[in-house]
């Protein structure tokens, strides 16, 4: 006895419903979807690995001055140098953001390693020319440097 499946097609005697061209097409589409999903997932993992390698770039050394960003954003003309060091040290001690002003005028947010504060390491260098080594990071225009070391600038 012949059976009808979905359309007016009749199955040959001994044929299973999965042998119809329509069902085979559906199986092929499923396999194609699975294959594309695997390819996309593999590509995403590979790209994530490339991004992780970018984060592990070599440390950069720069010369400039440690400053507190709160005062610098409020009155940049007087928020640098030895004259402002006492105020900047107090602001950094309160937990306000720490910056590093390089010789070319670029400002970096100084961040500590592994979510630790960098304030203890940089407070003695406020208002003095210093050499900072760290990993530079940038997100949507914001520049930061993850502190590795800081010392007096060589004259």
N, CA and C atoms as a LAMMPS dump frame, in Angstrom:
ITEM: TIMESTEP
0
ITEM: NUMBER OF ATOMS
465
ITEM: BOX BOUNDS ff ff ff
-5.0000000000000000e+02 5.0000000000000000e+02
-5.0000000000000000e+02 5.0000000000000000e+02
-5.0000000000000000e+02 5.0000000000000000e+02
ITEM: ATOMS id mol type element x y z
1 1 1 N 0.85 -1.185 0
2 1 2 C 0 0 0
3 1 3 C 0.887 1.236 0
4 2 1 N 0.578 2.162 -0.855
5 2 2 C 1.332 3.415 -0.93
6 2 3 C 0.764 4.422 0.05
7 3 1 N 1.698 5.243 0.668
8 3 2 C 1.276 6.276 1.62
9 3 3 C 1.551 7.643 1.024
10 4 1 N 0.756 8.606 1.416
11 4 2 C 0.961 9.97 0.991
12 4 3 C 1.6 10.745 2.133
13 5 1 N 2.641 11.563 1.827
14 5 2 C 3.285 12.365 2.859
15 5 3 C 3.269 13.814 2.41
16 6 1 N 2.586 14.62 3.123
17 6 2 C 2.601 16.066 2.93
18 6 3 C 2.071 16.541 1.601
19 7 1 N 2.582 16.032 0.524
20 7 2 C 2.144 16.497 -0.783
21 7 3 C 1.461 15.345 -1.501
22 8 1 N 1.341 15.461 -2.766
23 8 2 C 0.675 14.416 -3.539
24 8 3 C 1.649 13.315 -3.956
25 9 1 N 2.875 13.318 -3.43
26 9 2 C 3.853 12.31 -3.811
27 9 3 C 3.524 10.981 -3.148
28 10 1 N 3.705 9.957 -3.878
29 10 2 C 3.485 8.631 -3.342
30 10 3 C 4.825 7.973 -3.111
31 11 1 N 4.962 7.26 -2.014
32 11 2 C 6.182 6.528 -1.733
33 11 3 C 6.134 5.188 -2.433
34 12 1 N 7.298 4.788 -2.899
35 12 2 C 7.384 3.455 -3.493
36 12 3 C 7.307 2.441 -2.365
37 13 1 N 6.824 1.275 -2.665
38 13 2 C 6.765 0.249 -1.633
39 13 3 C 8.165 -0.03 -1.086
40 14 1 N 8.31 -0.115 0.246
41 14 2 C 9.589 -0.385 0.89
42 14 3 C 10.411 0.864 1.168
43 15 1 N 9.982 2.042 0.735
44 15 2 C 10.698 3.304 0.983
45 15 3 C 10.26 3.867 2.327
46 16 1 N 11.218 4.401 3.02
47 16 2 C 10.903 5.059 4.282
48 16 3 C 10.623 6.536 4.013
49 17 1 N 9.908 7.217 4.911
50 17 2 C 9.616 8.642 4.696
51 17 3 C 10.879 9.502 4.622
52 18 1 N 12 9.057 5.225
53 18 2 C 13.22 9.857 5.184
54 18 3 C 13.907 9.789 3.826
55 19 1 N 13.439 8.933 2.97
56 19 2 C 14.043 8.817 1.643
57 19 3 C 13.447 9.805 0.651
58 20 1 N 12.512 10.619 1.064
59 20 2 C 11.914 11.565 0.124
60 20 3 C 12.876 12.705 -0.139
61 21 1 N 12.86 13.261 -1.316
62 21 2 C 13.765 14.388 -1.623
63 21 3 C 13.567 15.574 -0.693
64 22 1 N 12.35 15.862 -0.263
65 22 2 C 12.087 16.998 0.625
66 22 3 C 12.751 16.786 1.973
67 23 1 N 12.627 15.607 2.537
68 23 2 C 13.223 15.336 3.84
69 23 3 C 14.745 15.301 3.747
70 24 1 N 15.282 14.806 2.636
71 24 2 C 16.738 14.813 2.468
72 24 3 C 17.26 16.252 2.4
73 25 1 N 16.516 17.128 1.747
74 25 2 C 16.89 18.537 1.673
75 25 3 C 16.898 19.165 3.064
76 26 1 N 15.915 18.84 3.878
77 26 2 C 15.849 19.366 5.242
78 26 3 C 17.047 18.882 6.042
79 27 1 N 17.395 17.587 5.905
80 27 2 C 18.57 17.05 6.604
81 27 3 C 19.842 17.761 6.158
82 28 1 N 19.97 18.027 4.874
83 28 2 C 21.155 18.731 4.361
84 28 3 C 21.214 20.155 4.91
85 29 1 N 20.077 20.816 5.002
86 29 2 C 20.04 22.168 5.556
87 29 3 C 20.464 22.156 7.022
88 30 1 N 20.022 21.162 7.76
89 30 2 C 20.413 21.05 9.164
90 30 3 C 21.925 20.851 9.285
91 31 1 N 22.457 19.977 8.445
92 31 2 C 23.903 19.743 8.472
93 31 3 C 24.667 21.008 8.096
94 32 1 N 24.147 21.766 7.135
95 32 2 C 24.787 23.014 6.736
96 32 3 C 24.765 24.022 7.885
97 33 1 N 23.656 24.122 8.596
98 33 2 C 23.548 25.035 9.738
99 33 3 C 24.54 24.638 10.828
100 34 1 N 24.635 23.363 11.122
101 34 2 C 25.578 22.889 12.135
102 34 3 C 27.011 23.197 11.702
103 35 1 N 27.345 22.933 10.456
104 35 2 C 28.7 23.204 9.955
105 35 3 C 29.031 24.69 10.03
106 36 1 N 28.107 25.542 9.644
107 36 2 C 28.343 26.994 9.696
108 36 3 C 28.508 27.461 11.146
109 37 1 N 27.729 26.894 12.055
110 37 2 C 27.847 27.248 13.471
111 37 3 C 29.223 26.878 13.994
112 38 1 N 29.701 25.696 13.63
113 38 2 C 31.033 25.266 14.063
114 38 3 C 32.109 26.188 13.491
115 39 1 N 31.992 26.549 12.225
116 39 2 C 32.972 27.446 11.59
117 39 3 C 32.967 28.809 12.273
118 40 1 N 31.8 29.366 12.53
119 40 2 C 31.717 30.677 13.178
120 40 3 C 32.266 30.635 14.6
121 41 1 N 31.959 29.576 15.335
122 41 2 C 32.466 29.465 16.708
123 41 3 C 33.986 29.351 16.708
124 42 1 N 34.521 28.574 15.792
125 42 2 C 35.974 28.43 15.691
126 42 3 C 36.624 29.76 15.335
127 43 1 N 36.029 30.503 14.426
128 43 2 C 36.57 31.814 14.046
129 43 3 C 36.543 32.781 15.22
130 44 1 N 35.46 32.773 15.986
131 44 2 C 35.354 33.669 17.144
132 44 3 C 36.419 33.348 18.179
133 45 1 N 36.654 32.072 18.406
134 45 2 C 37.687 31.67 19.367
135 45 3 C 39.063 32.104 18.878
136 46 1 N 39.329 31.938 17.59
137 46 2 C 40.619 32.346 17.031
138 46 3 C 40.815 33.853 17.15
139 47 1 N 39.774 34.625 16.874
140 47 2 C 39.871 36.085 16.988
141 47 3 C 40.073 36.506 18.433
142 48 1 N 39.418 35.845 19.356
143 48 2 C 39.598 36.161 20.772
144 48 3 C 41.033 35.895 21.191
145 49 1 N 41.622 34.848 20.664
146 49 2 C 43.024 34.554 20.955
147 49 3 C 43.945 35.637 20.43
148 50 1 N 43.636 36.175 19.237
149 50 2 C 44.44 37.263 18.682
150 50 3 C 44.331 38.512 19.544
151 51 1 N 43.136 38.811 20.069
152 51 2 C 42.957 39.972 20.933
153 51 3 C 43.753 39.805 22.223
154 52 1 N 43.777 38.603 22.759
155 52 2 C 44.538 38.358 23.989
156 52 3 C 46.022 38.581 23.743
157 53 1 N 46.504 38.218 22.555
158 53 2 C 47.91 38.443 22.231
159 53 3 C 48.211 39.939 22.145
160 54 1 N 47.264 40.722 21.636
161 54 2 C 47.47 42.167 21.555
162 54 3 C 47.593 42.771 22.948
163 55 1 N 46.811 42.261 23.91
164 55 2 C 46.884 42.769 25.274
165 55 3 C 48.227 42.469 25.919
166 56 1 N 48.918 41.466 25.441
167 56 2 C 50.202 41.074 26.017
168 56 3 C 51.364 41.698 25.235
169 57 1 N 51.179 42.897 24.746
170 57 2 C 52.241 43.592 24.031
171 57 3 C 53.389 43.904 24.979
172 58 1 N 54.512 44.248 24.422
173 58 2 C 55.689 44.569 25.229
174 58 3 C 55.447 45.834 26.046
175 59 1 N 56.044 45.918 27.22
176 59 2 C 55.883 47.137 28.02
177 59 3 C 56.535 48.334 27.333
178 60 1 N 55.991 49.495 27.619
179 60 2 C 56.46 50.753 27.04
180 60 3 C 57.057 51.596 28.159
181 61 1 N 58.13 52.313 27.865
182 61 2 C 58.734 53.221 28.836
183 61 3 C 58.522 54.642 28.351
184 62 1 N 58.054 55.496 29.253
185 62 2 C 57.799 56.902 28.902
186 62 3 C 58.258 57.812 30.036
187 63 1 N 58.57 59.032 29.673
188 63 2 C 59.022 60.018 30.651
189 63 3 C 57.976 61.111 30.766
190 64 1 N 57.739 61.552 31.994
191 64 2 C 56.758 62.607 32.231
192 64 3 C 56.551 62.829 33.708
193 65 1 N 55.31 63.202 34.06
194 65 2 C 55.002 63.56 35.438
195 65 3 C 53.709 62.901 35.9
196 66 1 N 53.738 62.381 37.112
197 66 2 C 52.531 61.832 37.733
198 66 3 C 51.691 63.01 38.221
199 67 1 N 50.383 62.94 37.955
200 67 2 C 49.499 64.013 38.414
201 67 3 C 48.154 63.437 38.811
202 68 1 N 47.422 64.192 39.62
203 68 2 C 46.07 63.74 39.94
204 68 3 C 45.14 64.331 38.882
205 69 1 N 44.322 63.479 38.326
206 69 2 C 43.481 63.894 37.208
207 69 3 C 42.334 64.811 37.622
208 70 1 N 41.898 64.733 38.88
209 70 2 C 40.809 65.6 39.323
210 70 3 C 41.225 67.067 39.216
211 71 1 N 42.358 67.395 39.796
212 71 2 C 42.832 68.781 39.733
213 71 3 C 43.205 69.175 38.299
214 72 1 N 43.831 68.251 37.578
215 72 2 C 44.259 68.559 36.213
216 72 3 C 43.06 68.891 35.333
217 73 1 N 41.955 68.192 35.511
218 73 2 C 40.765 68.473 34.703
219 73 3 C 40.107 69.778 35.133
220 74 1 N 40.275 70.179 36.388
221 74 2 C 39.669 71.41 36.888
222 74 3 C 40.48 72.658 36.614
223 75 1 N 41.795 72.554 36.734
224 75 2 C 42.665 73.711 36.501
225 75 3 C 44.026 73.23 35.967
226 76 1 N 44.07 72.882 34.7
227 76 2 C 45.279 72.292 34.117
228 76 3 C 46.503 73.206 34.145
229 77 1 N 46.274 74.49 34.129
230 77 2 C 47.409 75.431 34.084
231 77 3 C 48.22 75.423 35.38
232 78 1 N 47.62 75.015 36.491
233 78 2 C 48.352 75.029 37.758
234 78 3 C 48.367 73.67 38.47
235 79 1 N 47.995 72.602 37.77
236 79 2 C 47.886 71.292 38.412
237 79 3 C 49.092 70.392 38.145
238 80 1 N 50.223 70.988 37.788
239 80 2 C 51.426 70.203 37.534
240 80 3 C 52.607 70.831 38.263
241 81 1 N 53.701 70.095 38.291
242 81 2 C 54.934 70.63 38.867
243 81 3 C 55.013 70.488 40.364
244 82 1 N 56.17 70.913 40.894
245 82 2 C 56.459 70.788 42.33
246 82 3 C 55.499 71.628 43.174
247 83 1 N 55.006 72.747 42.62
248 83 2 C 54.097 73.618 43.369
249 83 3 C 52.777 72.911 43.69
250 84 1 N 52.384 71.978 42.88
251 84 2 C 51.105 71.302 43.071
252 84 3 C 51.276 69.905 43.661
253 85 1 N 52.478 69.489 43.952
254 85 2 C 52.757 68.122 44.396
255 85 3 C 52.032 67.762 45.69
256 86 1 N 51.981 68.688 46.653
257 86 2 C 51.348 68.384 47.933
258 86 3 C 49.852 68.132 47.746
259 87 1 N 49.208 68.976 46.981
260 87 2 C 47.78 68.818 46.718
261 87 3 C 47.528 67.523 45.939
262 88 1 N 48.345 67.266 44.921
263 88 2 C 48.171 66.054 44.101
264 88 3 C 48.354 64.797 44.943
265 89 1 N 49.326 64.809 45.829
266 89 2 C 49.543 63.652 46.706
267 89 3 C 48.333 63.415 47.602
268 90 1 N 47.754 64.49 48.114
269 90 2 C 46.563 64.369 48.966
270 90 3 C 45.383 63.809 48.161
271 91 1 N 45.205 64.308 46.958
272 91 2 C 44.099 63.838 46.112
273 91 3 C 44.279 62.363 45.755
274 92 1 N 45.498 61.975 45.404
275 92 2 C 45.774 60.574 45.076
276 92 3 C 45.556 59.709 46.316
277 93 1 N 45.939 60.206 47.472
278 93 2 C 45.724 59.483 48.725
279 93 3 C 44.251 59.259 49.036
280 94 1 N 43.382 60.144 48.557
281 94 2 C 41.936 59.993 48.746
282 94 3 C 41.331 58.996 47.758
283 95 1 N 42.158 58.519 46.822
284 95 2 C 41.66 57.555 45.844
285 95 3 C 41.208 58.155 44.531
286 96 1 N 41.503 59.447 44.327
287 96 2 C 41.132 60.074 43.06
288 96 3 C 42.008 59.529 41.94
289 97 1 N 41.564 59.619 40.701
290 97 2 C 42.3 59.023 39.584
291 97 3 C 43.692 59.624 39.407
292 98 1 N 44.622 58.754 38.974
293 98 2 C 46.018 59.137 38.8
294 98 3 C 46.326 59.182 37.309
295 99 1 N 47.027 60.224 36.903
296 99 2 C 47.404 60.351 35.501
297 99 3 C 48.901 60.454 35.33
298 100 1 N 49.32 60.319 34.088
299 100 2 C 50.728 60.5 33.736
300 100 3 C 50.774 61.374 32.502
301 101 1 N 51.368 62.549 32.648
302 101 2 C 51.481 63.518 31.564
303 101 3 C 52.852 63.352 30.927
304 102 1 N 52.883 62.911 29.672
305 102 2 C 54.158 62.677 28.991
306 102 3 C 54.712 63.975 28.422
307 103 1 N 55.943 63.914 27.999
308 103 2 C 56.616 65.089 27.447
309 103 3 C 55.904 65.625 26.21
310 104 1 N 55.247 64.751 25.455
311 104 2 C 54.547 65.217 24.248
312 104 3 C 53.114 65.675 24.527
313 105 1 N 52.705 65.702 25.801
314 105 2 C 51.385 66.203 26.173
315 105 3 C 50.3 65.148 26.257
316 106 1 N 50.627 63.898 26.015
317 106 2 C 49.639 62.823 26.11
318 106 3 C 49.413 62.484 27.58
319 107 1 N 48.151 62.266 27.93
320 107 2 C 47.811 61.91 29.307
321 107 3 C 47.306 60.473 29.332
322 108 1 N 47.872 59.697 30.246
323 108 2 C 47.461 58.313 30.462
324 108 3 C 46.886 58.179 31.868
325 109 1 N 45.854 57.397 31.999
326 109 2 C 45.345 57.009 33.308
327 109 3 C 46.271 55.9 33.801
328 110 1 N 46.799 56.027 35.013
329 110 2 C 47.665 54.988 35.56
330 110 3 C 46.79 53.998 36.317
331 111 1 N 46.908 52.733 35.936
332 111 2 C 46.159 51.684 36.623
333 111 3 C 47.135 50.653 37.181
334 112 1 N 46.741 50.027 38.27
335 112 2 C 47.568 48.99 38.874
336 112 3 C 47.32 47.646 38.214
337 113 1 N 48.16 46.703 38.535
338 113 2 C 48.03 45.364 37.975
339 113 3 C 46.974 44.591 38.765
340 114 1 N 46.182 43.805 38.056
341 114 2 C 45.182 42.922 38.673
342 114 3 C 44.242 43.654 39.638
343 115 1 N 43.722 44.788 39.22
344 115 2 C 42.744 45.572 39.98
345 115 3 C 43.297 46.158 41.282
346 116 1 N 44.586 46.245 41.397
347 116 2 C 45.199 46.862 42.581
348 116 3 C 45.426 48.347 42.297
349 117 1 N 45.41 49.147 43.338
350 117 2 C 45.661 50.573 43.188
351 117 3 C 47.154 50.82 42.938
352 118 1 N 47.455 51.803 42.136
353 118 2 C 48.843 52.156 41.865
354 118 3 C 49.298 53.328 42.731
355 119 1 N 48.43 53.84 43.589
356 119 2 C 48.734 55.065 44.334
357 119 3 C 49.976 54.946 45.213
358 120 1 N 50.153 53.848 45.909
359 120 2 C 51.317 53.703 46.788
360 120 3 C 52.628 53.744 46.006
361 121 1 N 52.604 53.203 44.807
362 121 2 C 53.824 53.144 44.003
363 121 3 C 54.182 54.48 43.352
364 122 1 N 53.2 55.336 43.115
365 122 2 C 53.472 56.562 42.357
366 122 3 C 53.455 57.844 43.176
367 123 1 N 52.946 57.824 44.394
368 123 2 C 52.771 59.051 45.174
369 123 3 C 54.08 59.828 45.349
370 124 1 N 55.179 59.152 45.583
371 124 2 C 56.441 59.872 45.786
372 124 3 C 56.956 60.544 44.504
373 125 1 N 56.384 60.201 43.345
374 125 2 C 56.844 60.779 42.08
375 125 3 C 55.96 61.911 41.588
376 126 1 N 54.965 62.299 42.354
377 126 2 C 54.079 63.394 41.964
378 126 3 C 54.881 64.692 41.867
379 127 1 N 54.685 65.419 40.783
380 127 2 C 55.341 66.712 40.603
381 127 3 C 56.801 66.626 40.189
382 128 1 N 57.31 65.42 39.975
383 128 2 C 58.712 65.241 39.57
384 128 3 C 58.755 64.56 38.214
385 129 1 N 59.797 64.84 37.462
386 129 2 C 59.98 64.131 36.201
387 129 3 C 60.378 62.69 36.517
388 130 1 N 59.653 61.752 35.942
389 130 2 C 59.904 60.344 36.221
390 130 3 C 59.791 59.52 34.943
391 131 1 N 60.322 58.319 35.028
392 131 2 C 60.244 57.378 33.916
393 131 3 C 59.359 56.227 34.355
394 132 1 N 58.288 56.031 33.623
395 132 2 C 57.3 55.014 33.936
396 132 3 C 57.373 53.915 32.885
397 133 1 N 57.312 52.676 33.329
398 133 2 C 57.252 51.534 32.416
399 133 3 C 55.953 50.807 32.686
400 134 1 N 55.235 50.463 31.617
401 134 2 C 53.968 49.763 31.777
402 134 3 C 53.38 49.323 30.46
403 135 1 N 52.244 48.69 30.548
404 135 2 C 51.528 48.201 29.371
405 135 3 C 50.455 49.206 28.986
406 136 1 N 50.55 49.752 27.786
407 136 2 C 49.589 50.751 27.313
408 136 3 C 48.342 50.048 26.803
409 137 1 N 47.19 50.579 27.201
410 137 2 C 45.893 50.07 26.765
411 137 3 C 45.068 51.256 26.296
412 138 1 N 44.216 51.03 25.308
413 138 2 C 43.35 52.101 24.829
414 138 3 C 41.984 51.527 24.506
415 139 1 N 40.95 52.191 25
416 139 2 C 39.568 51.811 24.73
417 139 3 C 38.774 53.055 24.388
418 140 1 N 38.25 53.117 23.181
419 140 2 C 37.364 54.195 22.742
420 140 3 C 37.927 55.586 23.066
421 141 1 N 39.201 55.775 22.781
422 141 2 C 39.827 57.073 22.971
423 141 3 C 40.468 57.294 24.327
424 142 1 N 40.19 56.44 25.294
425 142 2 C 40.766 56.546 26.646
426 142 3 C 42.067 55.765 26.686
427 143 1 N 43.142 56.44 27.077
428 143 2 C 44.448 55.789 27.165
429 143 3 C 44.793 55.524 28.619
430 144 1 N 45.331 54.339 28.862
431 144 2 C 45.753 53.971 30.211
432 144 3 C 47.081 53.242 30.122
433 145 1 N 47.798 53.222 31.226
434 145 2 C 49.032 52.458 31.311
435 145 3 C 48.983 51.64 32.593
436 146 1 N 49.139 50.323 32.431
437 146 2 C 49.191 49.429 33.595
438 146 3 C 50.617 49.473 34.12
439 147 1 N 50.773 49.986 35.32
440 147 2 C 52.088 50.255 35.9
441 147 3 C 52.888 48.975 36.153
442 148 1 N 54.139 48.989 35.666
443 148 2 C 55.096 47.935 35.98
444 148 3 C 56.136 48.49 36.946
445 149 1 N 56.693 49.679 36.59
446 149 2 C 57.673 50.315 37.474
447 149 3 C 57.721 51.803 37.197
448 150 1 N 58.255 52.532 38.168
449 150 2 C 58.437 53.97 38.014
450 150 3 C 59.703 54.357 38.789
451 151 1 N 60.466 55.274 38.203
452 151 2 C 61.721 55.723 38.814
453 151 3 C 61.99 57.16 38.376
454 152 1 N 63.014 57.767 38.989
455 152 2 C 63.396 59.144 38.617
456 152 3 C 63.851 59.151 37.167
457 153 1 N 63.487 60.211 36.476
458 153 2 C 63.92 60.374 35.088
459 153 3 C 65.412 60.687 35.053
460 154 1 N 66.081 60.116 34.06
461 154 2 C 67.512 60.4 33.904
462 154 3 C 67.669 61.787 33.298
463 155 1 N 68.557 62.569 33.873
464 155 2 C 68.751 63.953 33.396
465 155 3 C 69.623 64.005 32.183
